[in-house]
Amino acid sequence: MSIGILSIIIFLPMVVALVLMVAPLSSRITRNAAFGVSLTIFALALYIYTHFELTGTIQFKEFYPWIKSYGISYSLGIDGFSLIILMLIATLIPSAYLLLWNNARSKSYWISMLFIQSGISGTLFSLDLFLFYFFWEAMLLPVFMIIGLFGSGNRVFSTLKITIYTIMGSLFMFVSILYLGVAHYYEFGVWSFALSDLVNISTIAREQKIFLFFGFMLAFAIKIPLFPFHSWLLQTYSNSPTGGVFLLSSIMAKLGVYALVRFMMPLFPDLFVEFSIYFVALGIFGLVYFGIAAICQMNIKKMFAYSSASHLGFITAGVFALNVQGMMGSAFLIVAHAIATGGLFLLVGVMERHLGIRSLAGLGGIAIKAPWFTLFFAIMLFCTVGIPGTNGFVAELLIVLGIFHYNPYLGVLSALTVLVAASYMFWVFQKAVLVKSDNDVSNMKDLTFYEILGLLPLATLIIAMGVYPDLFLYKIEPTLQHYLIDILHVGVK
């Protein structure tokens, strides 16, 4: 049995992590090995990107029977949407290693990062819902370990809270998956949990479909998070170590949006269209609510946590706008937001390590002490607020156009809210970095060589995708057109 490239991407980090667990190696060697694995994954992802055909279909498929008696298979594949998230993950994780390079971390920290990368990749590639659920749960365990073991403050309570939230949401999704498998058995006489088979079920009553729809939606809404399933967000982000909050905000939250499109759209196309107005409204409400909450924060880490949730509501609204502008904008903002927010949280970690504070009241004049820090902080912040020339601008413009096309009133509201969000981010930059104050920031040191090396590809992508967005858009457009025309039957508006 040959092993496909997607399987290598999934299992290489896991196998290396298992070897490192039993090998008597130092934390430094473990870190170097983990970084080497992340570079290997990047090379494999780049190969897939350059060989990916613009057909809108699933490619690089792998299929092996797993539990034959119940139709559960090891089924993998990748389309244009999962391709861009693969490239995002493959770029972000090596950058995270470089920014955490000189931190005093134990061996278990780097091993947990490897396990997380395996779980994320498995979630991204799975075409069998049972397999998807397996990886969906598996990627959470090492994240909880990183937060619980290496976090700060009330980290144990934060870990417990996000665990309870996640398990409750996943439980409803698991019941929905089992129900679909049973429904397939009763209609066709064979068990299957393959997405390509489950979309053919026609005997489920509308009331039952609604229950299944929201069973999936609950799990993904918690992961994103959408209002009102966000109460775990603030404490978890605030008490997580830099690597933990980076993974939660930049990668795992995006998988919630990805799964929403990848699984809910083909499984429940009619309900996806029918309930779209409510989720567009909910997404815009989240954009406004979390934006106001961010303005009220003086803790810079909490402010960025709420800002992140605000953008994720915007992304969700774009997905449910049901037109190519909204969906392409959401896909673009997934990448832009992941890069910018991940970079900001990593930079906040650098600042906190040197100064020991997160409060804006204790900051000021960092630009004088750390010009490289200031440069990258500015680029990440400008991307977050959507300054022209950054990929954030392209993404937000497309989503606003998509929402405006869906509903002009909601489109105007979303545009105004984005402008307000930009104002408070500029205030943060002015207060923390530019304006000199009486606060003592003498301990602030500029970025190290490894930190600059980690942030450089992120900043380059922000500008390159902002100046030449087709670098990204042409790869994903056929897939999104397939979703809109062939699955939702709404056409390309």
C-alpha positions in Angstrom: 0.0 0.0 0.0 1.5 3.3 -1.1 1.4 6.3 1.1 0.1 9.5 -0.5 1.4 13.0 0.1 -1.6 14.0 2.2 -0.9 11.1 4.6 2.7 12.1 4.8 1.7 15.6 5.8 -0.6 14.2 8.5 1.6 11.5 10.0 5.1 12.9 9.7 4.7 15.3 12.6 3.0 12.6 14.7 5.7 9.9 14.0 8.5 12.4 14.8 6.7 13.5 18.0 6.4 9.9 19.2 10.1 9.3 18.5 11.0 12.4 20.4 8.9 11.4 23.3 10.9 8.3 24.0 14.3 9.6 22.8 16.6 11.1 25.6 17.0 14.4 23.7 17.2 17.9 25.0 14.6 20.6 24.5 16.9 22.4 22.0 17.3 19.3 19.8 13.6 18.6 20.1 12.8 22.1 18.9 15.2 21.9 16.0 13.7 18.6 14.9 10.2 20.0 15.1 11.2 23.0 13.1 12.7 20.7 10.5 9.4 18.8 10.2 7.5 22.1 9.7 9.9 23.1 6.9 9.4 19.6 5.3 5.6 20.1 5.5 6.0 23.5 3.9 7.9 22.0 1.0 5.2 19.3 0.5 2.5 21.9 0.7 4.3 24.0 -2.0 4.4 20.9 -4.2 0.7 20.4 -3.9 0.1 24.1 -4.6 2.2 24.1 -7.8 0.6 20.9 -9.0 -3.0 21.8 -8.1 -5.4 21.9 -11.1 -7.9 24.7 -11.4 -10.9 22.4 -11.9 -12.9 23.0 -8.7 -12.8 19.3 -7.8 -11.2 17.2 -5.1 -7.6 16.3 -5.9 -4.8 14.2 -4.4 -7.4 11.7 -3.2 -6.5 8.8 -0.9 -8.9 6.1 0.1 -8.4 3.0 2.3 -11.2 1.0 4.1 -10.9 1.5 7.9 -13.9 -0.1 9.7 -15.5 -1.9 6.8 -18.5 -3.3 8.6 -19.7 0.3 9.3 -18.5 1.9 6.1 -15.9 4.1 7.8 -13.0 4.8 5.6 -9.7 6.6 5.6 -10.6 9.1 2.9 -8.6 12.2 2.1 -8.6 14.9 -0.5 -8.1 18.6 -1.1 -10.0 21.3 -3.0 -9.2 24.9 -3.6 -10.5 26.0 -0.2 -8.6 23.5 1.8 -5.5 24.2 -0.4 -5.2 27.8 0.7 -5.7 26.8 4.4 -3.0 24.2 3.9 -0.6 26.8 2.6 -1.6 29.1 5.5 -0.8 26.5 8.1 2.4 25.4 6.3 3.6 29.1 6.4 2.5 30.1 9.9 3.8 27.2 11.9 7.5 27.6 10.9 7.2 31.3 11.6 5.8 30.5 15.0 8.7 28.2 15.8 11.1 31.0 14.9 9.4 33.6 17.1 9.4 31.1 20.0 13.0 30.0 19.2 14.8 31.5 22.2 12.0 31.0 24.7 12.7 28.7 27.6 10.4 25.9 26.7 10.3 22.3 27.8 10.5 19.3 25.5 6.8 18.6 25.8 5.9 22.0 24.4 7.6 21.3 21.0 6.2 17.7 21.0 2.7 19.1 21.6 3.2 21.5 18.6 3.9 18.5 16.4 0.8 16.6 17.5 -1.3 19.7 16.9 0.0 20.0 13.3 -0.9 16.4 12.6 -4.4 16.9 14.0 -5.0 20.1 12.1 -3.9 18.5 8.8 -6.1 15.5 9.4 -9.1 17.7 10.0 -8.3 19.7 6.9 -8.0 16.7 4.5 -10.8 14.3 5.8 -13.6 13.4 3.4 -15.2 10.9 5.8 -17.2 12.5 8.6 -16.1 9.9 11.2 -12.5 10.4 10.3 -13.1 14.2 10.4 -14.5 13.9 13.9 -11.6 11.8 15.0 -9.0 14.4 13.9 -11.3 17.3 15.1 -11.1 15.9 18.6 -7.4 14.8 18.4 -6.1 18.2 17.6 -7.6 19.7 20.8 -5.8 17.5 23.3 -2.3 18.9 22.8 -3.7 22.5 22.7 -5.3 22.0 26.1 -1.9 20.6 27.3 -0.1 23.7 26.1 -2.6 26.0 27.8 -2.8 24.0 31.0 0.9 23.4 31.4 2.5 26.6 30.0 -0.2 29.2 30.4 -0.4 32.0 33.0 -2.9 33.2 35.6 -5.9 31.0 36.0 -4.8 28.7 33.2 -6.4 25.5 34.7 -9.8 27.1 34.8 -9.4 28.5 31.3 -8.4 25.0 30.0 -11.4 23.4 31.8 -13.8 26.0 30.4 -12.7 25.6 26.8 -12.7 21.8 27.2 -16.3 21.8 28.4 -17.5 24.2 25.7 -15.7 22.1 23.0 -16.9 18.8 24.2 -20.5 19.9 24.4 -20.4 21.3 20.8 -18.6 18.2 19.5 -21.1 15.9 21.2 -24.0 17.4 19.2 -22.0 17.1 16.0 -21.1 13.5 16.8 -24.8 12.6 17.3 -25.6 14.3 14.0 -22.8 12.4 12.2 -24.1 9.1 13.6 -27.7 10.0 12.6 -26.6 10.6 9.0 -24.7 7.3 8.9 -27.8 5.4 10.2 -30.0 7.3 7.7 -27.7 6.2 4.8 -28.0 2.6 6.0 -31.8 2.7 6.1 -32.1 4.3 2.7 -29.4 2.5 0.7 -28.8 -0.7 2.8 -25.1 0.0 3.4 -23.2 1.9 6.1 -21.2 5.0 5.0 -19.9 8.1 6.6 -18.3 9.4 3.4 -19.3 13.0 2.6 -19.9 12.0 -1.1 -22.4 9.4 0.0 -24.2 11.3 2.8 -25.1 14.2 0.4 -27.3 11.7 -1.5 -29.6 11.0 1.5 -33.2 12.1 0.7 -35.4 10.5 3.4 -34.6 12.8 6.3 -37.6 15.0 7.3 -37.2 18.8 7.4 -37.5 18.9 11.2 -34.7 16.3 11.6 -32.6 18.1 9.1 -32.8 21.3 11.1 -31.7 19.5 14.2 -28.7 18.0 12.3 -27.9 21.4 10.8 -27.6 23.1 14.2 -25.8 20.1 15.6 -23.0 20.8 13.2 -23.4 24.6 13.5 -23.0 24.5 17.3 -19.6 22.8 17.2 -18.3 25.2 14.5 -19.8 28.3 16.2 -18.0 27.5 19.4 -14.7 26.9 17.5 -14.9 30.2 15.5 -16.3 31.6 18.0 -19.6 33.3 17.1 -21.8 35.3 19.5 -23.1 34.1 22.0 -20.7 31.1 22.2 -17.7 33.1 23.0 -17.5 33.2 26.8 -14.5 30.9 26.8 -12.6 33.3 24.5 -11.3 36.1 26.8 -9.9 34.0 29.6 -8.4 31.4 27.3 -6.6 33.9 25.1 -5.5 36.0 28.1 -4.1 33.0 30.0 -2.7 31.0 27.1 1.1 31.1 26.3 2.0 32.9 23.1 2.1 29.6 21.1 -1.3 28.6 22.4 -3.1 31.8 21.6 -1.4 31.9 18.2 -2.7 28.4 17.4 -6.2 29.2 18.6 -6.6 32.5 16.8 -4.7 31.9 13.6 -5.4 28.3 12.8 -8.0 26.5 14.8 -10.7 29.3 14.6 -10.3 29.2 10.8 -11.0 25.5 10.8 -14.4 26.3 12.2 -15.2 28.4 9.2 -13.6 25.9 6.8 -15.7 23.0 8.2 -18.8 25.1 8.0 -18.3 25.5 4.2 -16.7 22.1 3.6 -19.4 20.0 5.3 -22.5 22.0 6.1 -22.9 23.5 2.7 -23.1 20.2 0.8 -25.0 18.3 3.5 -27.7 20.9 4.1 -27.7 23.2 1.0 -31.4 24.2 1.3 -31.1 25.1 5.0 -27.8 26.9 4.3 -29.6 29.2 1.9 -32.8 29.4 4.0 -31.0 30.5 7.2 -28.4 32.6 5.5 -30.0 35.9 6.5 -29.8 35.1 10.2 -26.2 34.2 10.0 -25.3 37.2 8.0 -27.0 39.3 10.6 -25.4 37.3 13.4 -21.9 37.8 11.8 -22.4 41.5 11.5 -23.7 41.7 15.0 -20.6 40.0 16.2 -18.5 42.4 14.1 -20.1 45.3 16.0 -20.4 43.7 19.5 -16.8 42.4 19.6 -15.5 45.6 18.1 -17.1 47.6 20.9 -15.8 45.1 23.5 -12.3 45.6 22.0 -12.5 49.4 22.3 -13.3 49.0 26.0 -10.2 47.0 26.8 -6.9 48.3 28.2 -5.2 44.9 28.2 -3.7 44.7 24.7 -4.0 40.9 24.6 -7.7 41.0 25.5 -8.2 43.8 22.9 -6.7 41.7 20.1 -8.8 38.7 21.3 -12.0 40.6 20.8 -10.7 42.1 17.6 -10.1 38.6 16.3 -13.6 37.5 17.2 -15.0 40.6 15.4 -13.2 39.7 12.2 -14.4 36.1 12.4 -18.0 37.3 12.6 -17.2 39.3 9.4 -15.8 36.2 7.7 -18.9 34.2 8.7 -21.2 37.0 7.3 -19.3 36.8 4.0 -19.7 33.1 3.7 -23.5 33.3 4.2 -23.8 36.1 1.7 -24.1 33.4 -0.9 -22.2 35.2 -3.7 -18.8 34.9 -5.1 -17.6 38.2 -3.8 -18.6 37.4 -0.2 -17.1 33.9 -0.3 -13.9 34.9 -1.9 -13.6 37.8 0.5 -14.1 35.4 3.4 -11.5 33.0 2.1 -9.1 35.9 1.6 -9.8 37.3 5.0 -9.2 33.9 6.6 -5.6 34.1 5.3 -5.2 37.8 6.0 -6.6 37.7 9.5 -4.6 34.5 10.4 -1.3 36.1 9.3 -2.0 39.5 10.9 -3.6 38.3 14.1 -1.0 35.5 14.5 1.8 38.1 14.0 0.2 40.5 16.5 -0.1 37.9 19.2 3.4 36.7 18.7 4.6 40.4 18.9 2.6 40.9 22.0 4.3 37.8 23.4 7.7 39.4 22.6 6.7 42.7 24.3 5.3 40.9 27.4 8.5 38.9 27.7 10.6 42.0 27.8 8.4 44.4 29.8 6.2 42.0 31.8 3.0 44.0 31.1 0.0 43.9 28.7 -1.8 47.1 29.8 -1.8 50.0 27.3 -1.5 52.3 30.4 2.0 51.1 30.9 3.2 51.4 27.4 4.5 54.1 25.1 7.4 55.1 23.0 8.4 51.5 22.0 9.3 52.7 18.5 12.5 54.4 19.9 13.7 51.2 21.6 12.6 48.7 19.0 12.4 49.9 15.3 12.1 46.3 13.9 9.3 45.5 16.3 7.6 48.8 15.3 7.8 48.0 11.6 6.3 44.5 11.8 3.7 45.7 14.4 2.6 48.4 11.9 2.3 46.0 9.0 0.3 43.5 11.0 -2.0 46.3 12.4 -2.4 47.9 9.0 -3.5 44.5 7.6 -6.0 44.1 10.4 -7.7 47.5 9.7 -7.6 46.9 6.0 -5.2 49.6 4.7 -4.9 49.7 0.9 -1.9 47.8 -0.2 -2.5 45.0 2.3 -4.4 41.7 1.8 -6.7 42.9 4.6 -8.0 45.7 2.4 -8.8 43.3 -0.5 -10.5 40.9 1.8 -12.7 43.4 3.6 -13.6 45.2 0.3 -14.8 41.9 -1.2 -16.9 40.9 1.9 -18.5 44.4 2.0 -19.4 44.1 -1.7 -20.8 40.6 -1.1 -22.9 41.6 1.9 -24.1 44.8 0.0 -25.1 42.6 -2.9 -27.0 40.3 -0.5 -28.6 43.1 1.5 -27.7 46.8 0.9 -28.6 47.9 4.5 -26.4 45.2 6.1 -23.7 46.1 3.6 -23.7 49.8 4.7 -23.7 48.7 8.4 -20.7 46.4 7.9 -18.7 49.0 6.0 -19.3 51.6 8.8 -18.3 49.1 11.5 -15.1 48.3 9.7 -14.2 52.0 9.7 -14.8 52.3 13.4 -12.7 49.2 14.0 -9.8 50.9 12.1 -10.0 53.9 14.4 -9.3 52.1 17.6 -6.5 50.0 16.1 -4.7 53.2 15.1 -5.2 54.5 18.6 -3.5 51.4 20.0 -0.6 51.9 17.6 -0.2 55.5 18.6 -0.6 54.9 22.3 1.6 51.8 22.7 4.3 52.4 20.0 4.6 55.9 18.7 3.9 58.4 21.4 6.6 58.8 24.0 5.3 58.6 27.6 6.6 58.6 31.2 6.2 54.9 31.4 9.5 52.9 31.8 10.0 50.8 28.6 13.8 50.7 29.0 13.8 46.9 29.2 12.2 46.6 25.7 14.6 45.0 23.3 14.3 44.9 19.5 13.5 41.7 17.7 16.2 39.0 17.4 17.4 37.6 14.2 15.1 34.5 14.5 12.1 36.7 15.3 12.7 38.9 12.2 13.2 35.8 10.1 9.9 34.4 11.3 7.9 37.6 10.7 9.5 38.4 7.3 7.5 35.9 5.3 4.2 36.9 7.0 4.8 40.6 6.2 5.8 39.7 2.6 2.6 37.8 2.1 0.5 40.7 3.5 1.9 43.1 1.0 2.3 40.7 -2.0 -1.4 39.5 -1.7 -2.5 43.1 -1.2 -0.7 44.3 -4.3 -1.4 41.2 -6.4 -4.5 39.4 -5.0 -4.8 37.1 -8.0 -1.8 35.3 -6.6 -4.3 33.8 -4.3 -7.8 34.2 -5.9 -7.2 32.3 -9.0 -6.6 29.1 -7.1 -9.8 29.2 -5.1 -12.3 30.7 -7.5 -13.2 27.5 -9.3 -13.9 25.7 -6.0 -16.1 28.6 -4.7 -18.0 28.7 -8.0 -18.6 24.9 -7.6 -20.0 25.5 -4.1 -22.4 28.2 -5.3 -23.5 26.8 -8.6 -23.4 23.0 -8.2 -24.2 22.7 -4.4 -26.2 25.7 -3.4 -27.7 26.3 -6.9 -27.7 30.0 -6.3 -25.5 30.9 -9.3 -22.5 33.2 -9.3 -23.7 36.7 -8.5 
